[in-house]
Amino acid sequence: MARSSTKRRAPAHSNADAHPSKQRKLFAKGTESQPVVVEDTQPSSPRQALAIASQADDFESQLRDLRPEVEIAAPVEASEAATVASTAPDEEDDDGFDTRFADNFDGIDWSRLKGFIRPPRTYAQRKSWVYDYGYRVALLSNPERIFFVCRECHQNKKLDATGCGLLEATSATSSAAAHLLKKHRIALIGKLPVKLPVGQKSLTMLTGAGVRISQVVANEIGNFDVQAFRLAAVTWLADNNIALRQFEDPAFRSMIRFANPEAEKALWASRTSVNRFAMRLYGYMQPQVVKQLKEAASKIHISFDGWTTKGGKRGFFGVVAHYATTHGVVKDVAIDLPQLTGAHTGDRIADCIGKTLREFGITAPKLGYFMLDNAYNNDAAVKKLGSKYGFVASHRRLRCAAHTINLVGQAVMFGSNKDAFDNEEANIIDEEQFLDDWRKQGPLGTLLDVINYIKTPQQYEVFKNFQDLANRELPAEDQRILEPVKPVVTRWNSYCSAFERAVQLQPAFNSYIAYHIDNQLAADTHARTRKNKTPDAPSWMRSGGLTANDWAFVKDYIEILQPLKAATKRLEGRGNSSRFGAIYEVIPVFEYLLHEFEQRYKPYELVNFEATGAPEDHLAINVKAAWAKLNSYYQKLDESPVYYAACCLHPYYRQYCDRAWRDKPGWLMKANESFQSLWSTYQASRSPRSRPKERSSNAIDDAIAAIMEDPYSDDDEGFDEYQRWRAFEPKWTKPMLEGSSNNPIKYWVALQPKYPSLAHFAIDILTIPASSCECERVFSEVGDLLTPRRRKISPQLLAALQCIRTWRGTGAAVAGAVSKAQLNDEQLDQLYELARWEQDDDGDT
């Protein structure tokens, strides 16, 4: 029976002592000329068989071991015949057998390898692949130390100049392999293809890698534009408020170098160089902005607001210009961010703003209106500017509608107006004290205290845990973790947002409040049992929490504040359609809010709050106080005719005041008088027309056409452009107002040929913003730039970076900005004291 060909013996035969009487079975194996007797313990693989055979003493056994494993003929299954070597003739020469072991020194120049010799012996095993690309040499002073000589480095004499390509390989050839890969892109598989860099291709990198480039291709991919890259780099810094020291960061430079070494070389190594470039770029773009302001289709309206860094060490004024282009596009452009030192008096503000107006070429005929907040020093500043530029300060000084509405919102919760109490003079003091106590300890005060108490990581975690518990009762899509909104007096609508979020998280707030009340009760009880002083704690922790009735009060106040929130968002916006955020919406929005407060107060007019069971009067008092605050600012709109004029000149709102004030003829009469006075400054003088001379038949036609097409003539004698426009131009409907293509500025640009003076008047008025919110947006960006480590940044550089960022959106060209700079580095250093920026230990640019 044939023996099984498997190489793994059965476990019963693995122990020789278990069968001492069994004779060893001999098998014939080897070549025909030299059969070898082996034991029946078969090697587990051909490789193991070779390893065993290599231990034989005779030469032929060693020679057999050296034959490649693929040439060994494995026994046929179930065969006990000797393994016979193949009798096929070898395809290679005899000396080819030794190429895997012998050293090759073709092309070596021993005269340039002083101190090295041939190795004392050839390889006993297969050589490493690295010697296909180099030589194996030994150190003359110690032949046992083997070195690798890179053939390419040796033949190109790079080894002579730098020593590159000579690496010790006594123990391992890994250093030689690393050299071949790094310097010549050679690996075990052979020469690797050239890998081009990501981004803009570098001609230097291609030629350095040995790629043959034609002249046409080299001209296409070469000539890296250093100035364009630097411009892109600086605008990236400006747009994202990145520190100028970013270019010095080694990791950043390494990333740029990985993309393209040419780009890394183009980056400045010093932030002072970046400062110079930014100031030079500002100096190039500023005249273009001046030119745009000069060519504007409207007057240049100005808004500005003050801003102080944390700690109050530095104060800045953001100055924004508002105007319309000849194509009817409204622009809100930050033109300056000057630092104002000392007291912010009206005179100092006026001087600061006057300097900016001069630098940007805004003259008296081109200067429009000032949209500012309600600060008193702004009144004084505009008054001084009015005396200098020749305008009536009360007409040009406008109040930011969004700021005004924010003050009304504060009056809802915190304001006090004695007229709002509807009580006798003797009881007013008691009423004020009661209302003050209610604000502190009532539902609103309690909720605000709880919200402000959540300010540490521990308290946020506690509140989050209660949210998790409350969310278990909600559908999966509504199980979100939200943070309480912190109200800030100066942040518009923040109180309304805080109350809305609290109502949304009402179950979590109730559990959080109850948790602290229980803990405080336990702490107080423990202190009293030990006759100790009770620990300090907020008053709400010793209260009964917020009841369902308290939450109902909170929702009542949300309903009062929500119209204010919607109105603020409407007036602070400045969409592409120019529908919102413009002056013509102020009167309609104020009328809407006054009506809302009147309707909200009406249910309380006949209520006797002293009667038993009567509701508390705090809501009625606060609503009336808010109405009084809003009405006081509404009356101030009469100080400037532009609010009424903006409504009259808008194709949709032009009849709004006639209808809203139909029961107030005195208001209409006064407003119309102010409007006509302002309109008269725009109307062109109408000189009498001379009779045309007698002409040919064609001349007669020309004369008739001149009369018929006269813009000052109409079928209705005595009509001016405004009257003709109201009489003959169709007013917009609501769908037209809401249409994305309908823009009131572009509407009047299209009507300029027909109503030249009126169109000029309308474009000037309708481009006035309803708020100074653009300044707020500028300050939010400056706050990101002036981190605590960078508050020493020069005011000139700060203004330059902010202006560059906004000017790029106005279409100011920047191509070639560097080559056209007017100042050299030395002049820039002297003008802006760049060296001083680098010497501030606690500063950064």
C-alpha positions in Angstrom: 0.0 0.0 0.0 1.4 3.4 -0.9 2.5 5.7 1.8 0.6 8.9 2.3 2.3 12.0 0.9 1.4 14.2 3.8 4.3 15.8 5.6 2.7 15.9 9.0 3.0 12.7 11.0 0.3 11.3 13.1 0.5 12.2 16.8 1.0 8.5 17.8 4.3 8.4 15.9 5.7 11.7 17.3 7.4 10.0 20.2 10.2 7.6 19.3 10.3 5.9 22.7 6.7 4.6 22.2 7.9 2.2 19.4 11.4 1.1 20.4 11.4 -2.1 18.3 10.3 -0.3 15.0 13.1 -0.1 12.5 13.7 3.1 10.6 12.5 3.0 7.1 15.1 4.2 4.5 14.3 6.1 1.4 16.4 6.9 -1.7 16.9 10.6 -2.3 19.4 12.8 -4.0 20.7 12.8 -7.5 21.4 9.9 -9.7 25.1 10.1 -9.1 24.9 10.7 -5.3 21.9 9.1 -3.6 21.4 10.2 0.0 20.0 8.1 2.8 17.7 10.1 5.1 15.5 9.3 8.0 11.8 9.0 7.6 11.3 12.2 9.5 10.5 14.4 6.6 11.2 18.1 6.6 8.2 20.3 6.8 9.1 22.2 3.5 11.6 22.3 0.7 13.2 25.3 2.4 13.7 23.2 5.6 15.2 20.5 3.5 17.7 22.8 2.0 18.6 24.1 5.5 19.3 20.5 6.7 21.3 19.7 3.6 23.5 22.8 4.0 24.9 21.2 7.2 26.5 18.3 5.1 30.3 18.2 5.0 30.7 17.2 1.3 30.9 19.9 -1.4 28.1 18.5 -3.5 25.6 18.8 -0.6 26.5 22.4 -0.2 26.2 23.0 -3.9 22.8 21.4 -4.0 21.7 23.7 -1.2 22.7 26.7 -3.3 20.3 25.8 -6.2 17.2 27.9 -6.3 14.3 26.5 -4.5 12.2 26.7 -7.7 14.5 24.2 -9.4 14.0 21.5 -6.7 11.6 18.9 -8.0 9.2 18.0 -5.2 8.3 14.3 -4.8 5.2 13.1 -6.6 2.4 12.2 -4.3 2.7 8.6 -3.0 6.0 8.2 -4.7 9.1 6.8 -2.9 11.4 7.3 -5.9 14.5 9.5 -5.6 14.1 13.1 -6.5 15.9 13.6 -9.8 17.3 16.9 -10.9 16.1 18.3 -14.2 18.2 17.3 -17.2 17.1 20.4 -19.2 20.1 22.5 -20.3 20.7 25.7 -18.3 19.7 28.8 -20.2 22.2 31.0 -18.3 26.0 30.9 -18.5 27.9 29.3 -15.6 29.3 32.7 -14.4 25.7 34.1 -14.2 25.1 31.8 -11.3 27.5 33.8 -9.2 26.1 37.3 -10.0 23.9 37.1 -6.9 27.0 36.8 -4.7 29.9 38.3 -6.5 30.7 42.0 -6.3 30.5 44.2 -9.4 33.0 47.1 -9.6 32.3 48.3 -13.1 32.7 52.0 -13.4 34.3 52.5 -10.0 37.2 55.0 -9.7 39.4 53.8 -6.9 41.5 57.0 -7.1 38.5 58.9 -5.7 37.9 56.4 -2.9 41.0 56.9 -0.8 41.0 54.6 2.2 38.7 52.0 0.7 39.4 48.5 -0.8 37.5 45.5 -2.2 35.8 43.5 0.6 38.0 40.6 1.8 35.4 38.1 0.7 32.3 37.9 -1.4 28.8 37.5 0.0 28.0 34.0 1.4 24.3 34.7 0.8 22.3 36.6 -1.7 23.3 40.3 -1.9 20.9 43.1 -1.0 19.1 44.8 -3.9 20.8 48.1 -3.1 24.1 46.8 -4.6 22.4 46.8 -8.0 22.8 50.6 -7.8 26.1 50.9 -6.0 29.3 49.2 -4.9 30.2 47.2 -1.8 33.6 48.3 -0.4 35.6 47.8 2.8 37.5 50.3 4.9 41.2 49.9 4.4 42.0 50.4 8.1 39.4 47.9 9.1 38.3 45.5 6.3 35.5 44.1 8.4 33.6 47.4 8.1 31.6 47.4 4.9 30.3 50.5 3.1 27.9 51.2 0.3 29.0 53.6 -2.5 26.1 55.0 -4.5 27.0 54.5 -8.2 25.1 57.7 -9.4 26.6 59.9 -6.7 30.1 58.4 -7.3 30.0 58.8 -11.1 28.5 62.3 -10.9 31.2 63.3 -8.3 28.5 64.3 -5.8 30.3 62.0 -3.3 33.6 63.9 -3.7 32.0 67.3 -3.1 29.6 66.6 -0.3 30.2 63.0 0.9 26.7 62.2 -0.2 26.3 58.5 -1.2 28.8 56.8 1.1 27.0 54.9 3.9 28.1 52.2 6.2 26.4 48.8 5.6 28.3 46.5 7.9 25.2 45.5 9.9 22.3 46.6 7.6 21.6 48.3 4.3 18.6 50.3 5.4 20.6 53.6 5.3 21.6 52.8 1.7 18.0 52.1 0.8 16.8 55.3 2.4 19.5 57.2 0.4 18.4 55.7 -2.9 14.7 56.5 -2.2 15.2 60.1 -1.0 17.9 61.2 -3.4 17.2 59.1 -6.5 13.6 57.9 -6.0 14.8 54.2 -6.3 13.2 51.5 -4.4 13.1 47.7 -4.3 10.8 47.7 -7.3 13.1 50.0 -9.3 13.0 53.6 -10.4 9.9 55.4 -9.1 8.0 57.8 -11.4 8.4 61.5 -10.7 5.7 62.8 -8.4 4.7 66.4 -9.2 3.8 68.8 -6.4 0.3 69.7 -5.5 -0.8 73.1 -6.6 1.1 75.4 -9.0 3.9 73.3 -10.6 7.4 74.4 -9.9 9.8 74.3 -12.9 12.7 73.9 -10.5 11.2 70.8 -9.0 10.7 69.2 -12.4 14.1 69.9 -13.7 15.7 68.8 -10.4 13.9 65.5 -10.7 15.6 64.9 -14.0 12.4 65.5 -16.1 13.2 66.8 -19.6 11.1 69.9 -20.2 10.5 71.5 -23.6 10.8 75.3 -23.9 7.1 75.7 -24.5 6.1 73.7 -21.5 8.7 75.4 -19.3 7.3 78.8 -20.2 3.8 77.6 -19.3 4.5 76.2 -15.9 7.4 78.4 -14.9 7.6 82.1 -13.9 5.9 81.7 -10.5 4.0 84.9 -9.8 5.5 86.0 -6.5 3.5 89.3 -6.2 0.2 87.7 -7.0 0.9 85.0 -4.4 1.9 87.6 -1.8 -1.3 89.6 -2.5 -3.4 86.5 -2.1 -1.6 85.7 1.2 -2.2 89.2 2.7 -5.8 89.3 1.6 -6.2 85.8 3.3 -4.8 87.3 6.5 -7.1 90.4 6.3 -10.3 88.5 5.4 -9.9 86.0 8.2 -8.3 88.3 10.8 -5.2 86.1 11.1 -2.2 87.4 13.0 0.6 88.6 10.7 3.1 86.4 12.6 1.4 83.4 11.0 3.9 83.6 8.1 6.8 83.1 10.6 5.3 79.9 12.0 7.5 76.9 11.0 4.6 74.5 10.7 2.7 76.9 8.4 5.8 77.5 6.2 6.3 73.7 6.1 2.8 73.2 4.8 3.2 75.8 2.1 6.6 74.4 1.1 5.0 70.9 0.8 2.5 72.4 -1.7 5.1 74.4 -3.6 8.6 75.4 -2.6 8.3 78.5 -4.7 5.4 79.7 -2.6 7.3 79.2 0.6 10.2 81.2 -0.8 7.8 84.0 -1.7 6.5 84.3 1.9 8.1 87.0 4.0 10.3 85.7 6.8 9.5 88.8 9.0 6.2 90.3 10.0 7.6 93.7 9.5 7.8 92.9 5.8 4.1 91.9 5.9 3.3 95.2 7.7 5.0 97.1 4.9 3.1 95.2 2.2 -0.2 95.8 4.0 0.4 99.5 4.3 1.5 99.7 0.7 -1.6 97.8 -0.4 -3.8 100.2 1.6 -2.0 103.1 0.1 -2.7 101.8 -3.4 -6.4 100.9 -2.8 -7.4 104.1 -0.9 -7.3 106.4 -3.9 -9.5 104.0 -5.8 -12.1 104.1 -3.0 -11.9 107.9 -3.0 -12.6 107.8 -6.7 -15.6 105.5 -6.2 -17.0 107.9 -3.5 -16.6 110.8 -5.9 -18.4 109.0 -8.7 -21.3 107.9 -6.4 -24.8 108.6 -7.7 -25.9 109.7 -4.2 -24.6 111.7 -1.4 -22.2 110.0 1.0 -24.0 109.2 4.3 -21.8 108.5 7.3 -22.3 106.2 10.3 -19.8 105.9 13.1 -19.7 104.4 16.6 -17.1 104.1 19.3 -15.6 100.9 20.6 -13.2 100.2 23.4 -10.9 97.2 24.0 -11.3 95.1 27.1 -9.7 97.0 29.9 -10.5 100.3 28.3 -6.9 101.1 27.2 -7.7 101.8 23.6 -10.7 103.4 21.9 -11.5 103.3 18.2 -14.2 104.8 16.0 -15.5 102.7 13.1 -16.5 105.0 10.2 -18.7 103.6 7.4 -19.8 105.3 4.2 -23.2 104.5 2.6 -23.9 105.4 -1.0 -25.3 104.2 -4.3 -23.3 103.5 -7.4 -24.4 104.8 -10.9 -25.9 101.3 -11.5 -28.2 101.6 -8.4 -26.2 99.3 -6.1 -26.2 100.4 -2.5 -22.7 100.1 -0.8 -21.9 100.1 2.9 -18.1 100.5 3.0 -15.9 100.9 6.1 -13.5 103.7 5.2 -11.6 104.3 8.5 -11.0 102.9 12.0 -9.2 105.8 13.7 -8.0 105.6 17.3 -9.5 108.3 19.5 -7.4 109.1 22.5 -8.5 111.1 25.5 -12.1 111.9 26.4 -14.7 111.2 23.7 -16.2 114.6 23.7 -18.3 115.9 20.8 -15.5 118.2 19.7 -12.9 115.5 19.6 -15.2 113.2 17.7 -16.0 115.9 15.2 -12.3 116.5 14.6 -11.6 112.8 14.2 -14.5 112.4 11.7 -13.6 115.6 9.9 -10.1 114.3 9.2 -11.5 111.1 7.7 -13.8 113.1 5.5 -10.9 115.1 4.2 -8.8 112.1 3.6 -11.5 110.5 1.4 -12.4 113.6 -0.5 -16.0 113.9 0.9 -16.8 117.6 0.5 -19.8 119.6 1.7 -21.9 119.1 -1.5 -21.2 115.4 -1.4 -21.7 114.9 2.4 -25.1 113.4 3.3 -26.6 112.4 6.6 -25.2 110.9 9.8 -26.8 107.8 11.2 -25.7 107.4 14.8 -26.8 106.0 18.1 -28.5 108.0 20.9 -25.3 109.1 22.7 -25.3 112.8 23.6 -21.7 113.4 22.4 -22.9 112.4 18.9 -25.3 115.4 19.0 -22.4 117.7 19.8 -20.2 116.2 17.2 -22.7 116.6 14.4 -23.4 120.2 15.5 -19.8 121.1 15.2 -19.5 119.3 11.8 -22.7 121.2 10.7 -21.0 124.6 11.4 -18.0 123.5 9.4 -19.8 122.0 6.4 -22.8 124.3 6.3 -25.8 122.2 7.1 -28.5 122.2 9.8 -27.4 119.7 12.4 -30.9 118.7 13.5 -31.7 117.8 9.9 -28.6 115.7 9.3 -28.3 114.0 12.7 -30.4 110.8 12.5 -30.9 108.2 15.2 -30.2 104.5 14.8 -33.7 102.9 14.8 -32.3 99.5 16.0 -30.7 101.2 19.0 -33.9 103.0 19.8 -36.0 99.8 19.7 -33.4 98.2 22.0 -34.0 101.0 24.5 -37.7 100.3 24.3 -37.1 96.7 25.0 -35.2 97.6 28.1 -38.1 99.8 29.2 -40.4 96.8 29.0 -38.4 95.1 31.7 -36.4 97.7 33.6 -37.6 101.1 32.6 -39.7 103.4 34.9 -42.0 106.1 33.8 -43.9 108.0 36.5 -46.7 108.7 34.0 -47.1 104.9 33.5 -48.2 104.3 37.1 -51.6 106.0 36.7 -51.5 106.7 40.4 -51.5 109.6 42.7 -48.2 111.5 43.3 -48.1 110.4 47.0 -48.2 106.7 46.0 -45.6 106.9 43.2 -42.6 106.2 45.4 -44.3 103.1 46.8 -45.2 102.0 43.3 -41.6 102.4 42.1 -40.3 100.4 45.1 -42.8 97.7 44.5 -42.0 97.4 40.8 -38.3 97.4 41.6 -38.7 94.5 44.1 -40.9 92.7 41.6 -38.2 93.0 38.9 -35.6 91.5 41.3 -37.7 88.8 42.9 -40.5 88.2 40.5 -40.6 85.7 37.7 -38.3 87.6 35.4 -35.7 88.4 38.0 -35.7 84.9 39.3 -35.3 83.4 35.9 -32.5 85.8 35.0 -30.7 85.0 38.2 -31.0 81.3 37.5 -29.7 81.7 33.9 -26.7 83.8 35.1 -25.9 81.2 37.9 -25.1 78.6 35.2 -21.6 79.9 34.4 -19.2 77.2 35.5 -18.4 73.8 34.0 -20.0 72.1 37.0 -23.2 74.0 36.6 -23.4 73.5 32.9 -22.9 69.7 33.5 -25.7 69.7 36.1 -28.0 71.5 33.8 -27.1 69.2 30.9 -28.0 66.2 33.0 -31.4 67.6 33.7 -31.9 68.2 30.0 -31.0 64.5 29.3 -33.7 63.5 31.7 -36.3 65.9 30.2 -35.4 64.8 26.6 -36.4 61.2 27.4 -40.0 62.3 27.1 -39.5 63.9 23.6 -39.3 62.3 20.2 -35.8 61.3 19.0 -35.5 64.2 16.5 -36.2 66.7 19.3 -33.6 65.3 21.8 -31.0 68.1 21.5 -28.8 69.5 24.2 -29.1 73.3 24.2 -27.3 75.9 26.4 -29.1 78.7 28.1 -28.9 82.1 26.3 -27.1 84.7 28.4 -28.8 88.1 28.2 -26.6 91.2 27.8 -28.0 94.7 28.1 -26.0 96.0 25.1 -26.9 93.0 22.9 -30.1 93.6 21.0 -32.9 91.2 21.7 -30.8 89.1 24.0 -33.4 89.2 26.7 -36.1 88.0 24.4 -33.9 85.2 23.1 -33.0 84.2 26.7 -36.6 84.0 27.7 -37.5 82.0 24.6 -34.8 79.5 25.2 -35.8 79.2 28.9 -39.4 78.4 27.9 -38.1 75.8 25.4 -36.1 74.2 28.2 -38.8 74.7 30.9 -38.7 71.1 32.3 -34.9 71.2 32.6 -35.0 74.6 34.4 -37.7 73.4 36.8 -35.7 70.3 37.8 -32.5 72.4 38.0 -34.1 74.9 40.3 -35.7 72.2 42.5 -32.3 70.5 42.8 -30.6 73.6 44.2 -33.6 74.5 46.4 -33.5 71.0 48.0 -29.7 71.1 48.4 -29.9 74.6 50.0 -32.6 73.5 52.3 -30.5 70.6 53.5 -27.5 72.9 53.9 -29.5 75.4 55.9 -31.0 72.7 58.1 -27.6 71.2 58.8 -26.2 74.7 59.7 -29.1 75.4 62.1 -28.8 72.0 63.9 -25.2 72.9 64.6 -26.2 76.5 65.5 -24.0 77.8 62.7 -24.6 80.6 60.3 -26.5 79.6 57.2 -24.4 79.6 54.1 -24.7 82.5 51.5 -26.8 81.6 48.5 -28.9 83.4 45.9 -32.3 84.3 47.0 -34.0 82.0 44.4 -32.5 79.0 46.1 -34.6 79.8 49.2 -37.7 80.5 47.2 -40.5 78.3 45.9 -39.1 78.2 42.4 -41.0 79.1 39.3 -44.7 78.1 39.3 -46.9 77.6 36.3 -48.2 81.1 36.8 -44.7 82.5 36.8 -43.9 80.8 33.5 -47.1 82.3 32.1 -45.8 85.7 33.0 -42.6 85.0 31.2 -44.5 84.0 28.1 -46.5 87.3 28.3 -43.3 89.2 28.2 -42.0 87.2 25.3 -45.1 88.2 23.4 -44.4 91.8 24.1 -40.7 91.6 23.2 -41.1 89.5 20.0 -42.5 92.4 17.9 -39.4 94.5 19.0 -37.1 91.6 18.0 -38.7 91.3 14.6 -38.6 95.1 14.0 -34.9 95.2 15.0 -34.0 92.4 12.6 -35.9 94.2 9.8 -34.3 97.6 10.3 -30.7 96.3 10.8 -30.7 94.2 7.7 -29.2 95.4 4.4 -30.2 92.8 1.8 -29.2 92.8 -1.8 -32.7 94.0 -2.8 -32.3 97.0 -0.5 -35.8 96.3 0.7 -35.0 96.2 4.4 -32.6 98.3 6.5 -33.4 101.6 4.8 -34.7 104.9 6.0 -38.1 104.5 4.3 -39.1 101.7 6.7 -38.6 103.6 10.0 -42.0 105.3 10.1 -44.0 102.2 9.1 -42.2 100.1 11.6 -42.6 102.6 14.4 -46.3 102.9 13.7 -46.6 99.1 13.8 -44.9 99.0 17.2 -46.9 101.8 18.7 -50.1 100.1 17.6 -48.9 96.8 19.1 -48.3 98.4 22.5 -51.7 100.2 22.4 -53.5 97.0 21.7 -51.5 95.2 24.4 -52.4 97.9 27.0 -56.1 98.2 26.0 -57.4 95.3 28.2 -55.9 97.0 31.3 -57.4 100.5 30.7 -60.5 99.9 32.8 -59.0 97.5 35.3 -59.1 98.5 39.0 -55.8 97.0 40.2 -56.8 97.8 43.9 -59.8 95.6 43.8 -59.7 92.1 45.3 -58.7 89.5 42.8 -57.4 92.0 40.3 -54.4 91.0 38.3 -51.0 92.5 39.1 -50.3 95.8 37.4 -46.6 95.3 36.5 -47.4 94.2 33.0 -49.6 97.1 32.3 -47.1 99.5 33.8 -44.2 98.2 31.7 -46.2 98.2 28.5 -47.2 101.8 29.0 -43.6 102.7 29.9 -42.4 101.1 26.7 -45.0 102.9 24.7 -44.0 106.2 26.2 -40.3 105.5 25.4 -41.1 104.6 21.8 -43.4 107.6 21.3 -40.8 110.0 22.6 -38.4 108.8 19.9 -41.1 108.8 17.3 -41.7 112.5 18.0 -38.0 113.1 17.4 -38.4 111.9 13.8 -40.0 115.3 13.1 -36.7 117.0 13.7 -35.5 115.7 10.3 -37.6 115.8 7.1 -35.9 112.7 5.6 -38.0 110.1 7.3 -41.2 111.5 5.8 -39.4 112.2 2.5 -38.2 108.6 2.3 -41.8 107.3 2.5 -43.0 109.8 0.0 -40.3 108.9 -2.6 -40.7 105.2 -2.3 -42.8 103.7 -5.1 -44.7 101.5 -2.6 -44.8 103.6 0.6 -45.5 106.9 -1.1 -49.1 107.1 0.3 -48.4 105.4 3.6 -48.3 108.6 5.7 -51.4 110.0 4.0 -53.4 107.0 5.0 -51.8 106.3 8.4 -52.2 109.9 9.5 -55.5 110.7 7.9 -56.9 111.5 11.3 -53.9 113.8 12.1 -54.1 116.6 9.5 -51.7 118.7 11.6 -49.0 116.0 11.3 -49.5 115.9 7.5 -49.4 119.6 7.1 -46.2 120.0 9.1 -44.5 117.1 7.4 -45.4 118.3 3.9 -44.0 121.7 4.6 -40.7 120.2 5.7 -40.7 118.0 2.6 -41.3 120.8 0.2 -38.5 122.9 1.8 -36.1 120.0 1.3 -37.4 119.3 -2.2 -36.9 122.9 -3.3 -33.1 122.5 -2.8 -33.1 119.9 -5.6 -35.4 121.5 -8.1 -33.6 123.0 -11.1 -34.3 126.7 -11.9 -36.8 127.0 -14.7 -35.7 129.8 -17.1 -38.3 131.0 -19.7 -37.8 129.3 -23.0 -37.1 131.6 -26.0 -39.2 131.2 -29.1 -37.5 129.2 -31.7 -36.4 130.8 -34.9 -38.1 130.1 -38.2 -36.6 127.0 -39.8 -37.2 124.6 -42.6 -39.9 122.0 -42.4 -37.5 119.8 -40.4 -36.9 122.8 -38.1 -40.6 123.0 -37.4 -40.7 119.4 -36.5 -37.7 119.9 -34.2 -39.4 122.8 -32.5 -42.6 120.9 -31.9 -40.7 118.0 -30.5 -38.7 120.2 -28.2 -42.0 121.5 -26.6 -43.6 118.1 -26.5 -40.6 116.5 -24.9 -39.8 119.3 -22.5 -39.3 117.6 -19.0 -40.7 120.8 -17.4 -43.9 120.8 -19.3 -47.0 118.7 -18.9 -50.6 118.7 -19.8 -51.3 119.9 -16.2 -49.7 123.4 -16.0 -47.7 124.1 -12.8 -46.9 120.5 -11.9 -43.3 119.9 -10.8 -41.5 116.6 -11.2 -42.7 115.2 -7.9 -46.3 116.0 -8.6 -46.1 114.6 -12.1 -44.5 111.4 -10.7 -47.2 110.9 -8.1 -49.9 111.7 -10.7 -48.7 109.6 -13.6 -46.4 106.9 -12.4 -48.1 103.7 -11.1 -47.3 102.8 -7.5 -45.9 99.4 -6.6 -48.1 96.7 -5.4 -47.1 94.3 -2.6 -46.0 91.5 -5.0 -43.9 94.1 -6.8 -42.3 95.2 -3.5 -41.5 91.6 -2.6 -40.1 90.8 -6.1 -36.4 90.1 -6.0 -35.8 92.3 -9.1 -37.5 95.4 -7.8 -35.0 97.7 -6.1 -36.1 101.3 -5.3 -32.7 102.7 -6.1 -32.5 101.1 -9.5 -36.1 102.2 -10.0 -35.1 105.8 -9.7 -31.9 105.3 -11.8 -34.2 104.2 -14.6 -36.4 107.2 -14.2 -33.5 109.7 -14.2 -34.0 110.8 -17.9 -37.7 111.5 -17.1 -37.4 113.1 -13.7 -33.7 114.2 -13.3 -34.1 116.4 -10.3 -36.5 114.2 -8.4 -34.5 111.1 -9.2 -31.4 112.8 -7.7 -33.4 113.7 -4.6 -34.9 110.2 -4.2 -31.5 108.4 -4.6 -29.9 110.7 -2.0 -32.7 110.0 0.5 -33.4 106.3 -0.1 -29.8 105.3 0.3 -29.7 106.4 4.0 -29.6 103.3 6.2 -32.1 102.8 9.0 -29.4 101.9 11.6 -25.7 102.1 12.3 -25.5 98.3 12.5 -22.7 98.2 9.9 -20.4 99.7 12.5 -21.4 97.0 14.9 -20.4 94.4 12.4 -17.0 96.1 11.9 -16.4 96.1 15.6 -17.2 92.4 15.9 -14.4 91.7 13.3 -12.0 94.0 15.2 -12.7 92.1 18.4 -11.6 88.9 16.7 -8.4 90.6 15.5 -7.5 92.2 18.8 -6.9 89.2 21.0 -5.2 89.9 24.3 -1.8 89.0 22.8 -2.2 91.4 19.9 -3.6 94.6 21.4 -0.4 96.5 20.7 -1.1 96.4 17.0 -0.6 99.8 15.4 -3.9 101.7 14.8 -2.7 102.5 11.3 -2.2 98.8 10.5 -5.4 97.8 12.2 -7.3 100.3 10.0 -5.5 99.2 6.9 -6.3 95.5 7.4 -10.0 96.1 8.1 -10.3 98.5 5.1 -8.5 96.1 2.8 -10.9 93.4 3.8 -14.0 95.5 3.0 -12.7 97.3 0.0 -12.1 94.1 -1.9 -15.9 93.7 -1.9 -16.4 97.2 -3.4 -14.5 96.4 -6.6 -11.3 98.3 -5.9 -8.6 96.8 -8.1 -5.6 95.3 -6.5 -3.7 93.9 -9.5 -0.2 95.4 -9.6 -0.7 97.0 -6.2 2.9 96.3 -5.1 4.6 97.7 -8.2 2.6 100.9 -8.0 3.3 101.7 -4.4 4.4 105.3 -3.9 6.5 104.8 -0.8 9.7 102.8 -0.3 10.4 100.6 2.8 12.4 103.3 4.5 9.6 105.9 4.0 7.0 103.5 5.3 9.1 102.7 8.4 9.4 106.4 9.2 5.7 107.2 8.5 4.2 104.4 10.4 7.1 103.6 12.8 7.0 99.9 11.9 10.1 99.2 14.0 8.2 100.2 17.1 5.5 97.6 16.4 8.1 94.9 16.8 9.5 96.1 20.1 6.3 95.8 22.2 7.0 92.8 24.5 3.3 92.2 25.2 2.1 92.9 21.7 1.9 91.2 18.5 1.3 92.1 14.9 
